[in-house]
Amino acid sequence: QVQLVESGGGLVQAGGSLRLSCAASGSIFSINAMGWYRQDPGNQRELVARITRGGLTNYADSVKGRFTVSRDNAKNTVHLQMNNLKPEDTAIYSCYANLFLFGSGNTPIDRWGQGTQVTVSS
């Protein structure tokens, strides 16, 4: 009933930029927080960036000053602008949303996209 579709991943040179986008669709009543996680094979999954419906943001220390998360509440979308990319940013990036569904009652649920690969070459 809910689908999160990501786009914008790919291969870039160190120092380059990418913009990830994620659109949520389906029987969504409202979305609370949205954001991005990432994980590479050798590291624990980490929260990259998060944004509440009201616009409050959180960032991993490793990306502060380089990444910017934003959202469009009317379109149920979240974006991640990634600048000055480094090889250590290479990972699978997954979009998530905490949301209420029609028919789900008063308990919000979490949904994730399938993930998109970001590869930064040195």
C-alpha positions, 0 to 999 in steps of 0.5 A: 500500500506504500511505496518509496521510490528512490532516484539519483544514485550513481557513480561520481568522482571525489569532489562531485555532487549527487542529489538523491530523491525519494517519493512516497506514494500509496494510502498515506494519511501523513508522514512524520519524519523522513530521511536517509540511511546508508551502509557499506559492506564493512560498516554498520548502517548509519543515519545520514540525515533526517528531517521532521515534518516541521523541518527540524534536521539531524545529520551524521557528523561525517556529512555535516556541512556537505549534505543537505536534507529537504522535503516537500510535504505536499508531494511526500518527497525527501531529497538529499543534496550531497556535495564534495563527495568523498570515497568514504561516502560510497554506500547503499543509501536507503530512504525511509519514512515514518508515517500513518496509513489510512486504516493503520490506527494511531500507530505510525509505521516505518517504510523503506525504499529499496536502496540506491547505490552511491559510488565515489571514486578517488 
